[in-house]
Amino acid sequence: MDRTGERRALGLLLAVWGATRLVLVLFVLRVFVFPGADVTSDVSVIYQGWYEVLRHGTFPLDDVTWQYPPAAALAILAPGLLPFLDYPTAFFVLAFLADLVVLCLLLCTGLRPGRTLRGAWIWVAGVPLLGPTVYSRYDLMVTAVAVAALLAGARHPRLTGVLAGFGAMVKVWPALLLAGASPRGGTLRGGTPGRRAWGAAAVTAGLVGALFAVAMPGAFAFLTFQRDRGTEVESLGALVLHVARHHGWRGEVLLNYGSIEFLGPHVKAVSAAALVLTACAFGWLLLWRLCAARFRSHTLADAAFTAVLMFTVTSRVISPQYMVWLVGLAAVCLCFRAGRMTLPAVLVLLATFVTVLEFPVGFSHVVVSDWYGVTLLFLRNGLLLAATVTAARQLWRSTVTGTPAAALPARAAPATETSVPS
């Protein structure tokens, strides 16, 4: 693309980002009313309530809805940095800034040689598909940390580890960012971080956890609350119970541990099955890690995307805001011209669009398990499952069973696509 065409493409991308984000801001500020439940109440009621407790130096120990690692307190306390705004408005401003940070990171990467702006387009298009929910949860801030960690890549392995370790102490899932990093080796240019990234992640997580444990009581109470959760109505396993309600199942749907969950006969069995599937996902990742022999610059991002997809799909809870994790990781994958995750990324975008239809727009149908709500869930979870299987297949083919670099015709390969042995 010539310089003129590149500038036009960049201008169009920025214009679309600005227009879509303006609409999101107007929705969260309630200038326009988005269909369905008011998703901003989590900020004005739950987050602000936690803020009042956290700012006095303790975690909300009596609130079972607090189910987050200790560094999540930083995201909840951050709006206090803008004392001239009320708490909800300050939170929305910070979410907007986190969105902007991700865009800037993707643009800086996409404009480099051997990269592409496809990743930035995935982000620009994917975030507004979630509607105002995306600015009403702190998951967008965590996603910004994860995107920065992956884009640091092989150039700054310790920074990748530090960000992944810190992110894991904010929302756990960023620990999966290093799924494609080998703890057995160092780092070669164009490859994936090795022991330095793992070491930096472990040290960072340990220091952050220790700091909070000493400074604030109840830093790890969230582990008990997470253990006691049931099957949330939007999860993959919940589909069994939705269908069972149409065949005489006598369970209930109630607010439990901060989410709408199934309670009643056989729910524990469904939750146990979800944990077994999660263990199987971990086993597949371990097998892949043992078999993988070829690593390129995009492998770290591809592996992280695949791992988070696996653990999201098999989770007992699939909250709508989880989709922003997947959109962010898909965007990083598509920054690389040689990446293999185009189809899974498109499937994630489609699943994100269906997600906003089921929450908040059609959530009342989901709660009562009518066929409209159940159909939306089957479609959304089916798309996520298809994205997971496709991503895993592409990751395996590109690193295990694909054509080895030595078998390819000799040519001058760019440094960013150098293969690295396990």
C-alpha positions, -999 to 999 in steps of 0.1 A, spaced: 0 0 0 14 34 -9 17 62 16 -15 79 4 -35 47 7 -21 40 41 -30 74 54 -65 70 41 -69 36 57 -56 50 90 -79 80 88 -109 57 81 -100 35 110 -97 64 134 -129 79 122 -148 47 128 -132 43 163 -142 78 172 -178 75 160 -184 41 177 -168 52 210 -188 84 211 -220 63 208 -207 40 236 -200 70 259 -235 84 252 -250 50 262 -231 46 295 -239 82 304 -275 74 298 -279 101 271 -293 73 250 -309 43 265 -297 9 254 -323 -18 251 -325 -43 280 -313 -40 316 -292 -11 328 -257 -25 327 -241 6 342 -257 -2 376 -227 -25 383 -205 6 384 -228 29 404 -239 3 429 -214 -27 431 -181 -11 421 -188 21 441 -198 1 471 -165 -18 469 -146 15 465 -160 28 498 -147 -3 515 -113 -6 498 -103 30 503 -104 23 541 -77 -3 537 -96 -36 537 -112 -59 512 -150 -64 512 -148 -97 532 -186 -99 538 -195 -96 501 -194 -129 483 -196 -110 450 -160 -100 455 -144 -128 436 -112 -112 422 -75 -113 429 -61 -86 452 -48 -63 425 -84 -58 412 -86 -33 440 -65 -10 419 -90 -9 391 -119 -3 416 -99 25 433 -86 41 401 -116 64 396 -105 82 428 -77 97 407 -104 119 391 -120 135 422 -136 162 401 -159 136 386 -185 114 403 -175 77 406 -194 63 376 -183 90 352 -147 87 363 -149 49 358 -163 54 323 -135 79 314 -109 54 325 -125 26 305 -125 49 275 -88 57 280 -80 20 283 -98 14 250 -77 42 235 -44 27 249 -52 -6 232 -59 11 199 -26 30 201 -7 -2 208 -23 -20 179 -17 9 156 20 12 166 24 -25 159 3 -27 128 23 1 110 56 -17 115 71 -38 86 57 -74 85 26 -63 105 -9 -53 94 -37 -31 106 -62 -60 106 -57 -63 143 -66 -27 149 -97 -32 128 -107 -62 149 -105 -41 180 -124 -11 165 -152 -33 153 -153 -58 181 -155 -36 212 -188 -17 203 -205 -50 195 -207 -56 233 -227 -24 237 -224 -3 269 -214 -34 289 -178 -31 277 -173 3 294 -192 -8 325 -168 -35 336 -131 -33 345 -123 -62 321 -114 -37 294 -86 -24 316 -72 -59 322 -74 -65 284 -52 -35 279 -26 -50 301 -28 -83 283 -25 -67 249 6 -48 260 21 -80 274 17 -99 241 29 -71 219 60 -68 240 67 -103 228 102 -115 220 117 -80 221 111 -76 258 104 -109 275 108 -97 310 83 -69 304 59 -96 289 63 -116 321 59 -86 344 27 -76 327 13 -111 326 21 -116 363 5 -83 372 -25 -90 350 -30 -124 367 -32 -106 401 -60 -84 386 -82 -110 369 -64 -144 368 -68 -152 331 -37 -132 319 -17 -160 335 -26 -179 303 -7 -154 281 25 -174 286 10 -206 274 32 -204 244 64 -195 262 88 -223 270 102 -223 305 131 -245 293 148 -220 270 158 -184 266 147 -160 239 157 -158 203 147 -129 181 114 -135 164 105 -164 188 87 -166 221 99 -155 256 114 -183 277 126 -185 312 130 -148 316 93 -142 310 82 -170 333 105 -158 360 94 -122 357 58 -133 359 63 -154 390 82 -127 408 57 -100 399 27 -121 409 44 -131 442 54 -95 451 20 -81 443 2 -108 462 25 -105 492 22 -67 492 -16 -69 493 -16 -97 518 5 -76 542 -12 -43 536 -49 -53 534 -68 -80 552 -86 -107 532 -65 -104 500 -72 -140 490 -107 -145 503 -118 -146 467 -105 -181 463 -133 -194 486 -160 -174 469 -148 -187 434 -148 -223 447 -185 -221 458 -199 -208 425 -224 -228 406 -234 -229 369 -241 -195 354 -271 -194 330 -250 -182 300 -223 -209 302 -219 -239 279 -229 -264 306 -260 -243 313 -274 -253 279 -281 -288 294 -302 -272 322 -320 -248 299 -332 -277 278 -340 -298 309 -364 -271 321 -385 -279 290 -386 -315 301 -397 -312 337 -365 -302 355 -375 -285 388 -345 -264 395 -344 -226 400 -327 -196 385 -315 -172 412 -290 -145 418 -261 -164 435 -226 -151 441 -231 -121 420 -245 -138 389 -277 -155 377 -271 -192 383 -290 -225 381 -297 -241 415 -313 -275 421 -309 -312 411 -279 -322 390 -264 -287 389 -233 -299 408 -229 -326 382 -230 -300 354 -205 -279 373 -182 -309 379 -184 -317 342 -173 -282 334 -143 -286 357 -134 -319 339 -135 -301 305 -113 -274 319 -88 -301 330 -90 -316 296 -82 -282 280 -52 -279 303 -41 -314 293 -43 -305 256 -23 -274 261 3 -294 280 4 -320 252 7 -292 226 35 -276 245 55 -309 246 49 -316 209 54 -281 195 87 -277 176 84 -245 156 78 -211 170 74 -178 151 67 -143 162 30 -148 162 30 -181 181 29 -165 216 -3 -146 207 -18 -176 189 -12 -198 219 -26 -172 243 -57 -167 222 -63 -205 220 -57 -210 257 -81 -182 268 -107 -195 243 -105 -230 259 -108 -219 294 -136 -194 286 -157 -221 268 -152 -247 295 -158 -223 324 -189 -225 347 -194 -188 340 -193 -170 306 -202 -134 315 -207 -110 285 -177 -89 294 -154 -120 289 -158 -114 252 -136 -83 253 -107 -106 264 -111 -126 233 -115 -96 210 -83 -81 224 -63 -113 220 -77 -119 185 -67 -84 176 -31 -91 186 -31 -123 166 -42 -105 135 -15 -79 138 9 -105 122 7 -110 85 17 -147 89 -8 -153 117 -33 -182 113 -61 -170 135 -83 -151 110 -112 -175 110 -113 -179 148 -112 -141 151 -141 -137 128 -161 -163 148 -153 -144 180 -167 -112 164 -199 -130 154 -202 -145 190 -197 -110 204 -226 -97 183 -248 -125 195 -237 -118 230 -252 -83 231 -284 -98 217 -287 -122 247 -273 -97 272 -286 -71 279 -312 -71 251 -327 -105 255 -316 -115 289 -351 -119 302 -356 -146 276 -324 -164 288 -335 -163 324 -368 -180 317 -352 -204 292 -377 -197 264 -367 -209 230 -356 -175 218 -332 -171 247 -320 -207 244 -315 -203 207 -293 -172 213 -272 -191 238 -268 -221 215 -257 -198 187 -233 -178 208 -217 -207 226 -216 -227 194 -197 -199 177 -172 -198 207 -168 -236 206 -162 -235 168 -136 -207 173 -119 -228 200 -116 -259 179 -105 -239 149 -79 -220 168 -65 -252 184 -63 -269 151 -45 -239 135 -21 -237 164 -13 -274 162 -8 -273 125 15 -243 125 38 -255 153 36 -293 153 24 -309 121 29 -281 96 57 -280 70 90 -274 88 109 -243 78 138 -264 65 115 -280 39 104 -247 24 122 -232 -6 152 -211 4 143 -175 6 152 -145 27 128 -145 56 121 -114 77 135 -114 112 101 -111 127 91 -146 113 121 -166 123 114 -201 135 127 -211 169 132 -246 181 115 -257 213 
